[in-house]
Amino acid sequence: MGLTGLEIYKQLPKKNCGECGPPTCLAFAMALANGKAQLDTCPYVSDEARANLESASAPPIALVKAGVGDNVVEMGDETELFRHDKKYYHETSVGFKVSDALSAADIEAKAKEIEDLTFERVGMQYKVQFVAVVNESGDAGKFKDAVAKVAANTAVTPMLVSEDAAAIEAALEVVGDKKPVICAATGDNYEKMVELAKGKECPLVVKAEGLEALAELVEKVVTAGHKQLILDSGQTQTSKTVADLVQMRRQAIKKKFRPFGYPSIVFTNEEDPLAEISQAITYVSKYAGVIILNTTKKAHVLPLLSWRQNLYTDPQVPIQVEQKLHEVGEVDENSPVYITTNFSLTYYSVQGEIESTKIPSYILSVDTDGTSVLTAYAAGKYEAEKIAEVMKKVGLDDKVKHRDLIIPGYVAVLKGKLEEASGWNVAVGPREASGIVAFAKSHFS
């Protein structure tokens, strides 16, 4: 269990300098005990105290990294049990199984399919993080060949799934420089697995049946000198898996129980793809750090990644698009100009309807801190002067030869002020985005 605020305070320099952020050392100690501050922000803490306070200054769930370069995957480093308390930091990593029992052609096809699992949605790119090569053949040579085939066809970070240390060692000869996840260390093989993981600086999955056995095994692995860990409680039933995930998260955050202070991993086991995605969504919702699936169909995967993105968005910061002049279709100097906000839901609703008109158009998204039209207007963030300023900033005068704007019907009151502030003619468009098609046909056809 972590130290209390008073126990931490006794080891601080007690200068009350405020350089760490909080005004006093006691306030800093309380923040440190609650995982709301970092020990490194205190410039005067002694080396001895730093060593003693290491566990208190660490986040309740450790940060674990896999992969290299642009494919580094960060897991853990979480501080909250409930998203509305603050926010979640590192979204659940998603990976897909590839069996080494498949033919070489099927392995190659599967790897390419996983490589292609990227999506563009609401201005964001969704990606998957792992390709999990599973040693179902039981043959170290076949496993090594499968890993090599996968690595040649996808840049997605590999995960090596085998409890045979010899198979893992052989596979590391191929992808050890990619910092793969090694899965898994058990009570029977953990000494050799720790040696392999330390040698290549790889994250290591620790697996045991039940939470008590898992906690004991984690302590053995940490004692052996490796702390880049991912936890697997060994459950296969969905309800029991969720119960374990919740218990581990609660013990790590509320009780500062260090053996559970690492991200967790689960493997889906539903045969029906839709049931599997439902199972995975449940695990994303309840604290899984990594999920490994079977299905790789885009129609199945996108709902899962969309749910993940929604859950891991900061609840205090709406999803936004960039403030700029967007082009829809092959625009020219005669194209209509629509004005909206940078709230992603508003912007993409407008964009979709404009695309349906088949009339190339410009959309000027004004930065309103990611709020909708009426909300922004009520808060004074969507005013004539600001819109006119953004028009100049993006060089709208040089884009079109006409001087006509279209504003949302809900802010028709801005018409006169915007005409005065910008010198442009302002037309009041429909209140709802769904009215844009009819509006465009009546004005531009």
N, C-alpha and C positions, 0 to 999 in steps of 0.2 A: 504494500500500500504506500502511496506517496506521502511525503511529509506535509504537516500542517503549516499554515501561514506563520504561526509563532515559531515553530521549529526552524523554518527557513530564515526568519528574521534574525534569530540568534547567530546565524552564520554570515550575515551581511555586514558590510563595513559601517553602517549606521551614520553615514554622512548627511543624509537627507538633502542631497544636492539637487535632486530632481532631474538629473541628466538622463535617467533611464525612461522618463515619461511621467510616472506617478510622482506626486510631490514629496513623499516620504519613503523611507526604506520599508516601513511597515506596510504601506499601501502596495509597494512593489512586491513584497513577500506574499501578500494575499493574492495578488494577480498571478504570481508565479505558481502558487499552490493550486489555483483554479485553471491553469493552462492558458491564461490570457496574456502572458508575457513571456519573454525569452531571457534567459540568464545572461546572454551575451550583450544585452543592452546596458548592463551595469559595468562601467569602466573600471571599477575599483575592487571588484570581488577577487579574493585571493585564490591561488591555485588550489590550495587545500579545500577551501569552501566550494570551489567549482567542482572538484571531484565528488565531494559529499552531496552536492545538490544536483548532480547530473540527472538523476531520475525525476526529480521534481521539475526540472526545467524542460524535460522532454515532453512532447505532446502525448496525450493518453494513448494514441495509436501511432506507432512509429511510421515514418516515411520510408517506403521501400521502393527501389528503382530497378527496373529491368530494361534491357535493350540499349542501343547506342545511337548516337547522332540524332536524326530527325525522328527516330522511332523509339525514343526513350519513353517508358511507361512509368508514371508515378502512381503509387497506391498508398493508401493510409493517410497519415498526417491529419486525422480527424479529431475534432474537439467537442462535437455536439452529439447528443442523443436524438434530439428532435430538430428538424430543419428550421423551424420558425424561431428557435432560440438564437440562431445566428445564421449559419449556412453550412452546407457541406462543401468540401474543398476539392477532393479528387474523385471524379466520377467512377462508377464501377467499370472495370476493364472487361471487355467481352472478347472471347476467343472461341475457336472452333476445332473440333477433333479431326485428326487425319490418322487413320490406322495404318500401321506399317504392314498389315496383312493384305492391303490392297495391291493391285498390280501397279507397275511403274507408271503406266499411262493414266490410271485413275488417280494416283497420288499427284501427278503433275496437274491434272485437270482440277482436282480439289484445291490445290494450292493457288492456282490462277483464279479460281472462283472466289477464294477468300481475299486475294489481292484486290479484286474488283469491288469489294464491299465498302464503297465510299458513297456518301450521299450529300447532296446540297439541299438544305431546307431552311427556310426563313433566314437566308443569308449566312447560314452556318454550315460548316462541313462536319459530317458525322464520319467517324472512322472506327474500325475495330482494332484491337490491340495485340491479340495473340493468335498464333496457330499452334495448336497442341498436338504434337506427334505422339501417338500412343503405341507403346510396345506390346501390341496384342499378339504378335507372332511368338514372343518369347525368345526370339533370336537376336543377339546383339548385332550381328552383321547386317541383318535385314533392317533393323532399327536404324543403324548408322546410314545405310543407303537411303532409307526413307527420309531421314532428316536432311541429307544432302540434296535429295530431289526437291524437297519442299523449299529449302533455302535458295535453290537456284531459280525458283519460280515465284517467290514472293519476298518482299522486304519486311513483312509483318514480323514482329518479334517472336522468336520460337519459344515454346515450352516443351520440355522433354519429360514425358510421362512414363515412368518405369520405376519399379522398386528394385530392379536389378542394377546394382552399382556398376557392374561391368558394362552393361548396355549404355548407361549414362556416360561412363568414361569414354566409350567409343564414340558416342554422338558428340561429346564435347570437342573431340579432335576436329570435327567439321564446323561447329558453330560456337565454339567456346569464346571467340572474339566478339560475338553478338550479345554477350551477357544474357543468355536465356534463363528462364525460370526452370529450376530442377524440381521435379515432382515424382517421388516424395520420399522424405526421410521418415522411417518408422522405428519402432523400438528395436527391431532386428538389424537395421542397416544404417542407423543414423551416424555412427562414427565415420564410416567410409563416405557417406553422402556429405557430411560436413567438410571432410577433407577435400572432396571434389568441388564443392561450392566455394570454399575459401580460396582454393587454387585459382579459380577463374573469376572470383568476386561476383558470383551469381546469387540471386535470391533463391531460397530453399523453402519448398513446401514441407511443413511438418504435419504428419497425419497420424492420428490415433483414434481408437474407438471410444468415444465418450469424452466429456470435458475434463474430468479429473485426470484421466490418462494423458490427455493432450497437454494439460498444464505441466504435468511431471516431465513429459518428453521435451517440451519447450525449454524448461529449465536445464535439462541435460545438454541440449543443443547450444544454449547460450553459454553454459559453463565450458563447453568445448570451443568456444571462441567465435561463434557466428550469430549475428543479430539481424541480418536481412532475411526475415522470415515471413511466410504466409501460412495461415492456419487452416487445417481441414479436420473437422470433427468426425469425419467418417460416416455421417448419416446419409441415408439414401431416400428416406421418406420425407416428403415436402414439409409437413407440419413439424416434424422433429428437427429438420434442418433449420427451419425458421426459428424454432425455439432456441437452438444452439447459437445461431447468429445473434439473436437479441441478447441472450445471456452473456455472450462474449463481449458485445459492445457495451452493455450496461456495466459489467464488471470492470472493463478497461477505463471507461469514462467516469463513472460514479464512484467506484471503489479504488481506482488507480491500481488495479491488479495487473502487474506487469506481464505475467505469462500470456495474458490475452491481449496485450497491447500491440497487436500486429494486424494487418489486413487479413481477411478470410477468403477462402476459395470454395466454390461449389461446382459440381458437375450436374447438369440436367440429365434426367433419365426417362422422360416421357417419350414414347414412340411417335405419337401423333405430333406433327410440327406445331399446330396451333396450341395444343396442350403444353408442349415444351416451352413455347414463348410465354404462355400464361404463367408457367412455373418460374421462368426466368424473371419476369416482371415482378413476381412476388419476392424473389431473392434480391433484386435491385432495390425494392422498396424497404427491405429489412436488412440492410447493412452488408450485403456481400461485396467484397472488394474485387473479386474476379469471378466471372461466370464462364464456364466452358460449355458450348452447345454442340449439337449434331447438325441441325438444319443450317444451310447456308443460302437459302433462297431469299432474294432481296425483299420479296413481298412479306416474308416472315420476319426478317431481321429489322426492317425499318421501324415497325411499331415499337419494338424493344428499345432501339436507339433514341426514338422520339421521347419515349417515357423517361429514359435515363436523362436526356437533355433537360426536360422539364423539371425533374426532381433536383438536379444538380445546378440549376440556375439560381443565382442569389435572389431570394424572395424580395429583397429590398431594391433590386435593380432590374427594371423591366428589360426584356430583350429589345434591342434597338438596331436600326440600320444606320449606315453612315449618312451624315448630313451632306447631300450633294445633289447634283442634277442627274437623274437616272434616265436612261434611254430605253424605251420599249419599242422594239422593232427598228426598222431602218429609217430613222428620223431625218428630217431636213429642215430648212429654214422656215417652212410653212407648218410644221408640226404643232399641234395644240400643247399647251403647258398647264398641267394640273398641279395644284399646291396641296400638300398634306403634311403630316407629322412624321417623325422618325420612329414611332412605335411600330414594331415589326408586324403585329397583327393588322394594324390599320394600313401600313404601307403595302403589304402583300395582298390584302383584300382589294385595294385600289389597283395594284399592278395586274392582278388576275383579271379584273373586269376590263381594264384597258386592253389587255391582250385579246380579249374576246371581241372587242370592237373591230379588230383588224386594221386599225388606224394608227400608224406610227406616232408616238407621243412622248413628250417629256413629263417626268414627275419630279418635282422639287420637294424633297423631304427636309423639313425644317426641324432642327434639334429642339425638342421639347422635353428632354430628359426621359424619353421613352414613354410619354403619356399620349393618350388618344386626343382627338380633336377637341371635344367638349371639355375634357379634364384639363388640357393644356390652356384652353381659352379662359376657363374659370380661374386658373392659377396664374394668369398673366404671362404665360410662356408662349402664347401664339397670338401675337399682336401685329398690327400693320407695320409698325416701324421695324420690328425684328424680321418680318418676312421680306420687306424691301431691302434690308441690309444683307440678308442671305442671297437675294437675287443678284445684288451687285457682286457679292463675294464669289459666286459661281460663274459670273460673266454671262448672265442670261441675255443681256442686250446683244451680245455677239453671236448667239446661237440661232436666234430667229429674227426675221425681218418684220413680223407683226408685233403688236404690243397688246396682246390679249392674254389674260390669265383666267383660270377657273378655280374657284375656291369651294370648299365643302358647304353644302346648304345649311348646315348647323351653325355656321359662323357668317351668315349673310350680313350681319351687322358690321362686319369688317370692310364691306365693299367700298364705301365712300372714303374711309380713312386710308385704305390700301391704295386706292387710285390717287389720292393726294400725296401719299408718301412715296409712291413708286413712279407716278406719271404714266402708268399703264391702265388699259381698260380692264375692268374686272367683271366677269360673268359669274353668277351664283349657280353652282352645279347642284346635283341631287344631294339629299341629306345622307343617304346610304350608298355604299359602293355598288350595291346591286342595281342602282338606277343609272350607272354610267353608260351602259350600252345604249339604252334608249336615248339618253342625253346626247351622246356622240353622234348617233344616227340622225337626230333632228337638227344638229348644228354643223356637222362636218361632212355629211354624205353628199 
